[in-house]
Amino acid sequence: AFFSYGDIRLGQGRESAKQYLREHPELGQEIEQKIRASAVTTYHPVTND
């Protein structure tokens, strides 16, 4: 599988994508921020009602 983020091709296979993100930490941080922001906006706690 080929991993991409937007128009950026990260690499073929998981290990290649991981290596790309290690070489481009600013992109990894951007992806992490978007994931965390999405998790916060979609979080719905379960109540005991």
Residue pairs with C-beta under 8 A, 6 or more apart in sequence:
1 12
1 13
1 14
2 9
2 11
2 12
3 9
3 10
3 11
3 12
3 13
3 14
3 16
3 17
4 10
5 27
5 31
8 27
10 16
10 17
10 20
10 21
11 17
11 19
11 20
20 27
21 27
21 28
21 31
22 28
